[in-house]
Amino acid sequence: MTLLSRTLGSYETTAVGLGCMGLSIEGKPSRELAVQTIHDALDAGCRHLDTAWSYYESGGPEQTNENLVREALASWKGPKTEVLVATKVGHYRNFTDGKPTWGVDGRPENLIKRAKESARALGVDAIDLLYMHRPDPKVPYQESIEAMAELVKEGVAKEIGISNVTVEQIDLARGIIGADLTAVQNQFSPIFLDSRDTIKHTQETGLSFVVWSPLGGFRRPKDDTKFDSFRQVAQAHNVSYQEVVLAWELAQGDHVFVLPGAHRPQTILDSLQAGELELSAEELALLG
Ligand SMILES: NC(=O)c1ccc[n+]([C@@H]2O[C@H](COP(=O)([O-])OP(=O)(O)OC[C@H]3O[C@@H](n4cnc5c(N)ncnc54)[C@H](OP(=O)(O)O)[C@@H]3O)[C@@H](O)[C@H]2O)c1
């Protein structure tokens, strides 16, 4: 099956990628099921995997998701060089009041050290697409971004992305990284619409916009009424409402990519169909 493909920097890759986070953080499936989920996604034509240095359980061994992705690719029989593997640096896992949390460390020396560890865990000389995971309020953003630019010069990363950013931060990063900055990864979904300004700005500036938690995240509760109109459209097409959500996000522009997460093959196999789902102008107007 050929899935909808779009241009991200120098890559031609599927508009629907697999967000691998849930496969190795709290609530993860068995290792076997995690590998099966990645293999089935790749077998179905998915060519974009999203991981991060920090996708491991708080208190557990670091980089487990990057190791999982490397192992799953190594044991996959398909064309590995077609797969865009993106990772991120700048976050780490922690505990707050005994609960697992995410810490942020955007110091240049930390970003450089973690990026080299990411390349090693992924088993590559140069990372296809390396994001700075989140701005660190303790570190001037410019300093973090200069380190990301340095990682391209050093050959640790081929292209750079930034994540969880504002329009102003995008412009600052463009000024420092130049053409090697190719992607912005922000949250967007029916329950989180605040990113419309960055979707527009990335389109105007020739960057790709990659959507995280495109289905509103895997944690409950969330305001389910926000999905009512998507359920209505889904009924008419006889597809899942999740497919309609992803198709609506992809319809925001040709520069948009989505990264649905999955804990099992069934959900990603369904999500991968979203690129083929065409929504009418009336349906898009209803969905907002
Ligand atoms: N840059 C960042 O700061 C950042 C932050 C968060 C996430 N991310 C990225 O975004 C990815 C996705 O985020 P996420 O997992 O939080 O949220 P999500 O993709 O919005 O939601 C995942 C949940 O949706 C369910 N699902 C997926 N496709 C489905 C389908 N077709 N039908 C029914 N249910 C479906 C999954 O079910 P099952 O559990 O049953 O499989 C899972 O529970 C992450 O893996 C990560 O790569 C990035």
The ligand as an SDF file (V2000), in Angstrom:
LIG
                    3D

 48 52  0  0  0  0  0  0  0  0999 V2000
    7.3880   16.9300   21.2480 N   0  0  0  0  0  0  0  0  0  0  0  0
    6.7820   16.6900   22.3760 C   0  0  0  0  0  0  0  0  0  0  0  0
    6.9620   17.3940   23.3920 O   0  0  0  0  0  0  0  0  0  0  0  0
    5.8350   15.5290   22.4550 C   0  0  0  0  0  0  0  0  0  0  0  0
    4.9760   15.3960   23.5710 C   0  0  0  0  0  0  0  0  0  0  0  0
    4.0800   14.3170   23.5830 C   0  0  0  0  0  0  0  0  0  0  0  0
    4.0410   13.4250   22.5150 C   0  0  0  0  0  0  0  0  0  0  0  0
    4.9120   13.5810   21.4650 N   0  0  0  0  0  0  0  0  0  0  0  0
    4.8820   12.6580   20.2910 C   0  0  0  0  0  0  0  0  0  0  0  0
    3.5220   12.4850   19.8910 O   0  0  0  0  0  0  0  0  0  0  0  0
    3.2580   11.0850   19.8300 C   0  0  0  0  0  0  0  0  0  0  0  0
    1.7970   10.7990   20.0650 C   0  0  0  0  0  0  0  0  0  0  0  0
    1.3850   11.3250   21.2810 O   0  0  0  0  0  0  0  0  0  0  0  0
    0.4460   10.5490   22.3130 P   0  0  0  0  0  0  0  0  0  0  0  0
    0.6580    9.0930   22.2280 O   0  0  0  0  0  0  0  0  0  0  0  0
    0.5660   11.2710   23.5940 O   0  0  0  0  0  0  0  0  0  0  0  0
   -1.0090   10.9320   21.8620 O   0  0  0  0  0  0  0  0  0  0  0  0
   -2.0440   10.6010   20.6850 P   0  0  0  0  0  0  0  0  0  0  0  0
   -1.3610   10.1430   19.4720 O   0  0  0  0  0  0  0  0  0  0  0  0
   -2.8760   11.8170   20.6330 O   0  0  0  0  0  0  0  0  0  0  0  0
   -2.9160    9.4510   21.3300 O   0  0  0  0  0  0  0  0  0  0  0  0
   -2.5040    8.1350   21.4090 C   0  0  0  0  0  0  0  0  0  0  0  0
   -3.7070    7.3400   21.8730 C   0  0  0  0  0  0  0  0  0  0  0  0
   -4.6550    7.2940   20.8240 O   0  0  0  0  0  0  0  0  0  0  0  0
   -5.0300    5.9640   20.5940 C   0  0  0  0  0  0  0  0  0  0  0  0
   -5.1610    5.7820   19.1460 N   0  0  0  0  0  0  0  0  0  0  0  0
   -4.2250    6.0560   18.2010 C   0  0  0  0  0  0  0  0  0  0  0  0
   -4.7110    5.8060   16.9620 N   0  0  0  0  0  0  0  0  0  0  0  0
   -5.9710    5.3380   17.1380 C   0  0  0  0  0  0  0  0  0  0  0  0
   -6.9750    4.8910   16.2650 C   0  0  0  0  0  0  0  0  0  0  0  0
   -6.7840    4.9050   14.9420 N   0  0  0  0  0  0  0  0  0  0  0  0
   -8.1540    4.4590   16.7930 N   0  0  0  0  0  0  0  0  0  0  0  0
   -8.3630    4.4610   18.1330 C   0  0  0  0  0  0  0  0  0  0  0  0
   -7.4350    4.8860   19.0240 N   0  0  0  0  0  0  0  0  0  0  0  0
   -6.2570    5.3230   18.5340 C   0  0  0  0  0  0  0  0  0  0  0  0
   -3.9240    5.0850   21.1230 C   0  0  0  0  0  0  0  0  0  0  0  0
   -4.5380    3.8770   21.5120 O   0  0  0  0  0  0  0  0  0  0  0  0
   -3.7970    2.5480   22.0260 P   0  0  0  0  0  0  0  0  0  0  0  0
   -3.1570    2.9640   23.3050 O   0  0  0  0  0  0  0  0  0  0  0  0
   -4.9360    1.6160   22.2250 O   0  0  0  0  0  0  0  0  0  0  0  0
   -2.8430    2.1200   20.9810 O   0  0  0  0  0  0  0  0  0  0  0  0
   -3.3840    5.9210   22.2610 C   0  0  0  0  0  0  0  0  0  0  0  0
   -4.0730    5.6280   23.4610 O   0  0  0  0  0  0  0  0  0  0  0  0
    4.1990   10.4940   20.8850 C   0  0  0  0  0  0  0  0  0  0  0  0
    4.4190    9.1210   20.6860 O   0  0  0  0  0  0  0  0  0  0  0  0
    5.4360   11.2950   20.6410 C   0  0  0  0  0  0  0  0  0  0  0  0
    6.1540   10.7530   19.5490 O   0  0  0  0  0  0  0  0  0  0  0  0
    5.8000   14.6150   21.4200 C   0  0  0  0  0  0  0  0  0  0  0  0
  1  2  1  0
  2  3  2  0
  2  4  1  0
  4  5  1  0
  4 48  2  0
  5  6  2  0
  6  7  1  0
  7  8  2  0
  8  9  1  0
  8 48  1  0
  9 10  1  0
  9 46  1  0
 10 11  1  0
 11 12  1  0
 11 44  1  0
 12 13  1  0
 13 14  1  0
 14 15  2  0
 14 16  1  0
 14 17  1  0
 17 18  1  0
 18 19  2  0
 18 20  1  0
 18 21  1  0
 21 22  1  0
 22 23  1  0
 23 24  1  0
 23 42  1  0
 24 25  1  0
 25 26  1  0
 25 36  1  0
 26 27  1  0
 26 35  1  0
 27 28  2  0
 28 29  1  0
 29 30  1  0
 29 35  2  0
 30 31  1  0
 30 32  2  0
 32 33  1  0
 33 34  2  0
 34 35  1  0
 36 37  1  0
 36 42  1  0
 37 38  1  0
 38 39  2  0
 38 40  1  0
 38 41  1  0
 42 43  1  0
 44 45  1  0
 44 46  1  0
 46 47  1  0
M  CHG  2   8   1  16  -1
M  END
$$$$
